[in-house]
């Protein structure tokens, strides 16, 4: 028996500028923190860089044709801050805007709605050199960049989000030091949390001013936080981990407060009407979900905790060692809906990496990914049937791409990218999901 999704359910795919575009020195683009990080020896697997990535900058017509063939009606892209403001502020690079004009116009021609995320981790180096997210002035600088993009595309784009996964930036870039700029600093982590929240609030205000008919929401990666071992030290790590991972860049936006046990630590950073700016009314909650997060004590990190590998025997696992646990997906949806007063929810990322390989006849058969999507979409239907207001689902990702510190060693795509030739090859999961979208059900 087929289980149907709601009649107007929105199907989409998601990708990011830095992971796909390449062309890092093309048409006036400035340098980003990830350009520097990826070119630093030892930072990425095999020394991979995104200088070429998937060459989406030149091959976007082919990629949009793949979206059309899949049957999606929305594409969540990010605009590259250093492509539009090479130095983070000052003179606009018109050629950067021109590129996204071409992409968006072709998307609309193909009947695909563009959703713009204004930042997916590629901060201009010039802004990082002045403190980056550690400097509260960055919040307004970012909002000025965002206002430029919003105003330029407001005639064609109706949904915006300020920052992709702002919770990941403090946790991974400043607590663990595994993402650009690769620091481990307690004070910097706290400052980044608050500046990111301020940047979000100012950007929501910019959407209201520049595109009053558009919708705006947050995009955050959430999953239940669990102890690696069942002991007092790990239970304590869960309390702090849940605060840092799920709450500090969400509660201020939706509830207007910082959560315990970190509220008192951030209080000295709050000035004037900061909390009113941060807690602007939003139109939707963008939920990214992949897996539950296991944590434990780690004295080498800024906060003394970090994510751990899953406990032994926990499985199955994806190729990046994340637990496949669709029940955790349903648990997270329930938590989000209950904690934030039943917001409109879009699943803005969900997917899995597996060790895909080309067959001799140049096909990619990926039954594990099909099983993953089938299980998670099943739980999504359960959530909808429970009454949670879920309006759409964006698969991550359209195609294999530069997977940050893991370089090109991990593949999340529905489309296989043969990096030596950059040929795009739809996987079995692409054709399976196309069938799901076509019948709007499982």
ZICOR-V932586 format. One record per backbone hydrogen bond with DSSP energy under -1.0 kcal/mol. NH is the residue of the N-H (numbers start at 1). CO is the residue of the C=O. Records with the same first field share a line. If there is no record, write none. Layout:
NH: CO + CO
//
This chain:
5: 440
9: 6
10: 391
12: 393
13: 74
14: 395
15: 76
20: 16
21: 17
24: 51
26: 23
29: 26
30: 82
33: 123
36: 32
37: 33
38: 34
39: 35
40: 37
43: 40
45: 405
47: 44
48: 45
55: 52
56: 20
57: 21
58: 55
59: 55
60: 56
63: 59
64: 60
65: 61
66: 62
67: 63
68: 64
69: 65
70: 66
71: 67
72: 67
73: 11
75: 113
76: 13
77: 115
79: 117
83: 80
84: 80
85: 81
88: 85
93: 84
94: 92
96: 93
97: 93
98: 94
99: 95
100: 96
101: 97
102: 98
103: 99
104: 100
105: 101
106: 102
107: 103
108: 104
109: 105
110: 106
111: 108
112: 107
113: 73
115: 75
116: 159
117: 77
118: 161
123: 121
125: 31
128: 124
129: 125
131: 128
132: 127
134: 131
135: 132
138: 135
139: 136
141: 137
142: 138
143: 139
144: 140
145: 141
146: 142
147: 143
148: 144
149: 145
150: 146
151: 147
152: 148
153: 149
154: 150
156: 153
157: 153
160: 215
161: 116
164: 119
165: 219
168: 165
171: 167
172: 168
173: 169
174: 170
175: 170
176: 171
178: 172
182: 179
183: 173
185: 174
189: 185
190: 186
191: 187
192: 188
193: 189
194: 190
195: 191
196: 192
197: 193
198: 194
199: 195
200: 196
201: 197
202: 198
203: 199
204: 200
205: 201
206: 202
207: 203
208: 204
209: 205
210: 206
211: 207
214: 211
215: 158
217: 160
220: 286
222: 288
226: 293
228: 295
231: 229
235: 231
236: 232
237: 233
238: 234
239: 235
240: 236
241: 237
242: 238
243: 239
244: 240
245: 241
246: 242
248: 243
250: 247
251: 247
254: 250
255: 251
256: 251
262: 259
266: 262
267: 263
269: 266
270: 267
274: 271
277: 273
278: 274
279: 275
283: 216
285: 344
286: 218
287: 346
288: 220
289: 349
293: 224
295: 226
296: 306
298: 304
301: 298
302: 175
306: 296
308: 294
314: 311
318: 322
319: 353
321: 318
324: 316
328: 325
330: 326
331: 327
332: 328
333: 329
334: 330
335: 331
336: 332
337: 333
338: 334
339: 335
340: 336
342: 337
345: 389
346: 285
347: 392
348: 287 + 346
354: 411
356: 354
359: 363
362: 359
370: 366
371: 367
372: 368
373: 369
374: 370
375: 371
376: 372
377: 373
378: 374
379: 375
380: 376
381: 377
382: 378
383: 379
384: 380
385: 381
386: 382
387: 384
388: 383
390: 388
391: 345
393: 10
394: 347
395: 12
396: 350
398: 14
400: 415
402: 19
403: 407
404: 402
406: 403
407: 404
409: 406
414: 397
415: 398
416: 425
418: 423
419: 417
421: 418
422: 418
425: 416
427: 414
428: 364
431: 427
432: 428
433: 429
434: 430
435: 431
436: 432
437: 433
438: 434
439: 435
440: 436
441: 436
442: 3
//
